[in-house]
């Protein structure tokens, strides 16, 4: 591997961790390591490493000017809650994108997808959490948020809750986005295609930071993002129902509780910075997506 440009002693530490992490990866007993059982590396493995972060096994994704890195879950899921702790790139991360998302593997034109993308920033500016939902190949449902904490200072838990009635995105257990199943009103919703989880770190300096006006400072590379405590909880139906897909339409089992509704309103009022439903440049009264009037 070619030498990487280093901007500071912290970057030197990142490089040393990379080397030590590769040694750890070669030596670890995979049968005893939970994260190894859950995910597999699919590109950029030479810049991806596992290490022990306290008592937790963690995964680091690394990005330089030549390549980023990516993992995916070994299993595919249908109706689950996916939780993962992520610690984002410190300092100037302009042009970088860190992700956690789910996606189906069938034909692209009918694919389903639930996206969380953390758009890098210039030092001192906040990260943007960009979210999107595709159902039956139809996307364009972007919502963007600021976070109420520094996501680079420590790990925080990001969750996707997918059940027959709702797709919820949570941050530290607080709901920030809800996409309701309105299939009976003609709005596509993921109901039958299983999905894998993916996590990646890659360069998108043409659009990620201030619409591409701020480019990546590659002297800051390698950029590193950390993941740990990846956990999957299968959807549980109400008593007497065989599985979540059989939940009766009139069941209240998956209805949102008062705390979730309150959290959604709090985030919308204080931290949402873009909502496709409110974009009067993209849409007018006749072209606005139907779910915007049903949510």
N, C-alpha and C positions, 0 to 999 in steps of 0.2 A: 504494500500500500504506500502511495507517495506521501511524503511529509505534508502535514496540514498547516496552513498559516495560523499562527497563534497571536492573539491580541493582548493577552494578559496571562498572569499566573493561573487564573481560574481556568483558562482554556487549556493550559498545560495539565492541570489536574484532570480535566475532562478526558484528555488524550490518555493519560495514565490509567484512568478508570476503564477506558475502552480496552486497553491491553489486559488489565487484570480481569476484566469481565469476560474476555474471550477465554482466558485460562479457566475461570470458574465454569463457563459453559462446557468446556471439554471435560471437566472433572466431576461435575455434579451427578448425583444419582437421580436420573429422570423419574424413576418409579416413585420416588419420595417427594418430588417437587411438583406442587399443584399446578403452577402456571405452565409447566411443560406439558401437562396433560390436557390443558385447555386450549393452547394456541400453538400455531406454527409460523415460522418466519417464511415470507414468500419473496421478498426482495430486499437488497441492502443488508444481507446477513453479516457481511464483513464489518459493518459499522453498527451492528446491533448486539447488545450484550445483556446478560442477566447478572444480578449481584444481590447480596443480602443488604437490605436497608433496614437496620435494626433487626426486628424479628420477622420482617416481611420480605418475601422474595420479590424483587422488582425487575422490570424490564426497561432498558434505555434504548430509545430510538435516536439515531444520530444522522445529521445532514451536513454535507459540505457541497461545494460547487459542482461536484461530479455526480452525486447521487444522494437520495434519501433512503428511507427504510420503511418496512411495512410488515405487519403480522395479520393473521386471521384466525378465527376460532376453528378448531377441528370439527366441531359439531355445527349443524344447522338447527335453527329453532323456529317454532311456531307458537306464538303467545308466551312471552317471558318477561322477566325484569332483568336487565343487565346493568350491573354496577361496576365501576372501575374508578380507582383513584388515579389522578393525573397531576403531575407537577410540570408546569410549562417552562419554556425557555426564559432565562433571566436576561435582563438588559435589552439591547437592541436586537429585536427579532423580526424586523421589517421584511416583508416578502415571504416569510415562512408560514406554513399551514400545518397545524397539528390536528389530527382527527380521531374520533371514535364514531363509528357508524355501523349500521346493518344494511345488508343488500341481498336480494335474491339472485340466483344464478341461472335463471331461465332466459328466454329471449329478451334482449334489451328493450325492445319496443313495448313490453308489458311488465317491466321490472318494478319491484317495490324497493324502497330505500328510506332509511331514517338517518339523517345527517346531523352531527355536531362537528363543526369546524372552528378551530380557534385561530383567528387571523392575527398574525404577528404585528408588532407595533414598534415605533421609535421609542427609545428609552424615555420613561417619564409619562408616556401616554398609555391609556388603558387598552387591554385586549378587547377584541370584539368576538363574541360567540355567535357564529352564523349557523342557523338551523334551517333544514329543509326537509320536506316529506314528499316522496314519490309514491304513487299508487297506480297500478296498471299502466306504468310508463308515463304518467302525468305528474310533473313536478311544478317548479315555479312557485312554491309555497314558502318563500323565504321569510324568516323572522330573525332579527338580530338584537343582541342584548349586550349591555355592559355588565360586568360582575361587581358585586358589592365588597370585594376583597381583592388582594393581590394574588393572582393564581400562580405566580412564580415563586412565592415565598414558602409555600408548603403544598402538600397534597390536598386535593379536594375531591369529593365523590361526585361523579357525573353518571346519571342513570337514564336508561330508556325503559319505560314501562309500556308494554304492548299487550293489550287484551282485546276481546271482541268489540268493546264499546269505545275505547279510547287509546290514543298514543299520547303518552305524557313524557316530557323531558324534565328531569329534576336535577338540581344542583344542591349538594349537601342535604338532600331530602326535601328541598323546597321546590314545588312545581313551578316551572317558568313558562311552560307551553303545553297546550292541550289541543289535540286534533281529534275531533269526535267522529265516530262512525255514522255517516249519513248516507249509506248506500241506498237506503230506501227512498232517498230524495235524488238519486242519480249521481252522487258524489263517490268516486272510487275510494276504496279503503282496503288496506292489506288484510286479507282474510284466508288465503289459501296457499300462498307461496312461502315456504320456509326461507329463512335468511341466516347468513353468517355474520359474525361481528368482525370488523376490520379496524385496525388502528394504524396510522401512518404519520410520517413527518416528511414533508416535501416542499419544494420551492414553487411559489406562484407569484413571483414579484411583478408580473404583468397586471395583476388585479388585486392582490390580497391586502395591501396597505394603502389606504387613501386612494383607492381605485387604480393602483399601479403607479401613482405619482412618486412614491417613495420606494426605492429599489433596495435590494439586499446588500448589506455591507459584508462581503465575503471575508474580510479580514477578521470578522468576529467568529468565523467557523472554527471548529465544528459546533453546530447547534445541537442541543441535546434536550429531549423531553423524556420524562420518567412515568412509567405506569406500574401500578401494583394493585393487589387485592381485587383481581378480576373475579367476579362472582355472577353466576346465573341462577335465577330462581324461576322455576317453571310456574306458569299460571295455574292457579287453583280455582276450580269452579265452586259453586255453592253446593252444599250437602245434597247428595243424591243424584248429582249430574256427573256423567262419565268423564267428560273433559270440557275445557273452556269453550271449544267450538260448538258444543251442544247447549250452551247456556240459553234458556228461553229468552225471547226478545223482550218480554215484559218483566224480566228479572231486574231487581235493583242491586244485584251483587256487585257490579262494577261501577255503580254511580259514584260521582265524586263527593267526598265529604266536605264539611264546612271549612276545615283547615286548608284543604287543597284549593278550594275556590277562593279563599282569602289570599293564599300565597300567589295564585295566578293574577289576581287583581293588583296586589302590591307590586309585583314585578312589572306588570304592564304599565302601571302608573309611574314607576320610578326608574326602571332600567331597560325597557324596550326602546330601541332607537330606530327600528325599521319593522314595518308590518306590511306584507304584500297587499293585504286587504285594504289598506289605507292609501295605496299608491295611485293617485289620480292621474299620473303621467302614463303609467302602464295600462290602466283600466278606466273604463267609463261605466255608466249604469248598465249597459247591455253586455259588456265584456268581462265585468268583474266576476271572479270565480263564485260559483253558487254557494260554496260552503261559507263564504264571507257573510252571507245573510242568515246562516243557520247556526253558527257557532254560539 
